[in-house]
Amino acid sequence: MTRYNGTMESLEVPSDQSASDLESASATTPAQRPSLREDSRSRASTRIVQGALVAMARSGLDVTIDEVADTAGVSRRTVFRHFASHGELIAAAISQGLSVLGTHVPSVPPAGTDVESWLSDTVVTLHTVMRQLLGRAFWDIHIDRPGTPPEVIAAIDDIAIQRKRFTEGLAGAAWTALGGENHPPRWVIDSFSQQVSGFATYALPRYSAQETGQLSAKILWLVLGAALEEQKQETKTMSDRVSRDRTASEEL
């Protein structure tokens, strides 16, 4: 059974003590720094949540506290010392998973960037992370589950909100990088939502995450090209109309 190894490198979860954290800690006064007990509690909580992510990918939302404890390398008692209920733990793990995905949504690439390659690399990364993070939990999130704790329902509802933000951000970055005016059309954003989702990740079981990402990126590249051409034609039509109106006015 896979256990939490203390780093979660395979899931690219940000370390709970990065270099910036250390610099920040050195700049605080002793009174501002967390006590050893508080620091230990924070680290234990992080370890449990990250262990829950691994266990959920394997067993879904029905993962047991014992599975989480075993994966995180802690006792069942320790889990309940940090989380009052199974629902509270699952909600915390879902929230952490969203945070991980959020770190992989890029901003507009710098001028001169090969946008097609940038888009492909980004979409491949997102599909790879989603496959590692979600596993069986993806299907549990998208089915009706009577008796689901309210805190888990709230966390699942937040997935839709954050997913909308992620896809709008990625679509907007690609659109701006290619010279699109204003915001991308809604149908372009919807295409990104479809192609950069767990449904696309698991739609072709024989595809690796990289192959799925490359296919999705190719589809999105065609979508962007069509939308830019559509905008170009609309701009030309508008310009022609203005020119005709001006000519007609001068003739009068």
ChimeraX attribute file (.defattr): number of C-alpha atoms within 10 A of each C-alpha:
attribute: neighborCount
match mode: 1-to-1
recipient: residues
	/A:1	8
	/A:2	11
	/A:3	16
	/A:4	24
	/A:5	14
	/A:6	14
	/A:7	14
	/A:8	17
	/A:9	11
	/A:10	10
	/A:11	19
	/A:12	15
	/A:13	18
	/A:14	13
	/A:15	13
	/A:16	12
	/A:17	11
	/A:18	10
	/A:19	10
	/A:20	9
	/A:21	12
	/A:22	10
	/A:23	11
	/A:24	11
	/A:25	15
	/A:26	11
	/A:27	11
	/A:28	10
	/A:29	8
	/A:30	10
	/A:31	7
	/A:32	9
	/A:33	14
	/A:34	12
	/A:35	11
	/A:36	9
	/A:37	9
	/A:38	11
	/A:39	12
	/A:40	12
	/A:41	14
	/A:42	15
	/A:43	15
	/A:44	18
	/A:45	19
	/A:46	20
	/A:47	23
	/A:48	27
	/A:49	28
	/A:50	26
	/A:51	26
	/A:52	31
	/A:53	32
	/A:54	25
	/A:55	30
	/A:56	26
	/A:57	19
	/A:58	19
	/A:59	17
	/A:60	21
	/A:61	25
	/A:62	13
	/A:63	18
	/A:64	16
	/A:65	20
	/A:66	14
	/A:67	20
	/A:68	26
	/A:69	24
	/A:70	20
	/A:71	23
	/A:72	26
	/A:73	16
	/A:74	17
	/A:75	16
	/A:76	15
	/A:77	12
	/A:78	13
	/A:79	23
	/A:80	14
	/A:81	13
	/A:82	17
	/A:83	17
	/A:84	10
	/A:85	13
	/A:86	17
	/A:87	18
	/A:88	16
	/A:89	24
	/A:90	25
	/A:91	21
	/A:92	21
	/A:93	23
	/A:94	25
	/A:95	17
	/A:96	18
	/A:97	21
	/A:98	18
	/A:99	14
	/A:100	18
	/A:101	21
	/A:102	15
	/A:103	13
	/A:104	16
	/A:105	18
	/A:106	15
	/A:107	12
	/A:108	19
	/A:109	16
	/A:110	9
	/A:111	9
	/A:112	7
	/A:113	11
	/A:114	12
	/A:115	19
	/A:116	15
	/A:117	12
	/A:118	16
	/A:119	24
	/A:120	20
	/A:121	15
	/A:122	20
	/A:123	29
	/A:124	24
	/A:125	19
	/A:126	24
	/A:127	27
	/A:128	19
	/A:129	21
	/A:130	24
	/A:131	19
	/A:132	17
	/A:133	26
	/A:134	21
	/A:135	20
	/A:136	16
	/A:137	20
	/A:138	19
	/A:139	14
	/A:140	16
	/A:141	19
	/A:142	10
	/A:143	8
	/A:144	8
	/A:145	11
	/A:146	6
	/A:147	7
	/A:148	12
	/A:149	15
	/A:150	12
	/A:151	15
	/A:152	22
	/A:153	16
	/A:154	11
	/A:155	20
	/A:156	16
	/A:157	12
	/A:158	15
	/A:159	17
	/A:160	11
	/A:161	10
	/A:162	15
	/A:163	17
	/A:164	15
	/A:165	15
	/A:166	22
	/A:167	22
	/A:168	20
	/A:169	18
	/A:170	23
	/A:171	26
	/A:172	21
	/A:173	21
	/A:174	24
	/A:175	24
	/A:176	16
	/A:177	18
	/A:178	18
	/A:179	9
	/A:180	19
	/A:181	12
	/A:182	9
	/A:183	14
	/A:184	20
	/A:185	17
	/A:186	11
	/A:187	11
	/A:188	21
	/A:189	23
	/A:190	15
	/A:191	17
	/A:192	25
	/A:193	21
	/A:194	16
	/A:195	22
	/A:196	26
	/A:197	18
	/A:198	18
	/A:199	14
	/A:200	18
	/A:201	26
	/A:202	19
	/A:203	11
	/A:204	12
	/A:205	10
	/A:206	9
	/A:207	13
	/A:208	16
	/A:209	24
	/A:210	18
	/A:211	16
	/A:212	24
	/A:213	26
	/A:214	21
	/A:215	18
	/A:216	24
	/A:217	24
	/A:218	16
	/A:219	15
	/A:220	25
	/A:221	17
	/A:222	11
	/A:223	17
	/A:224	23
	/A:225	14
	/A:226	13
	/A:227	18
	/A:228	19
	/A:229	13
	/A:230	12
	/A:231	16
	/A:232	14
	/A:233	12
	/A:234	12
	/A:235	12
	/A:236	12
	/A:237	12
	/A:238	12
	/A:239	12
	/A:240	12
	/A:241	12
	/A:242	12
	/A:243	12
	/A:244	12
	/A:245	12
	/A:246	11
	/A:247	11
	/A:248	10
	/A:249	9
	/A:250	8
	/A:251	7
	/A:252	5
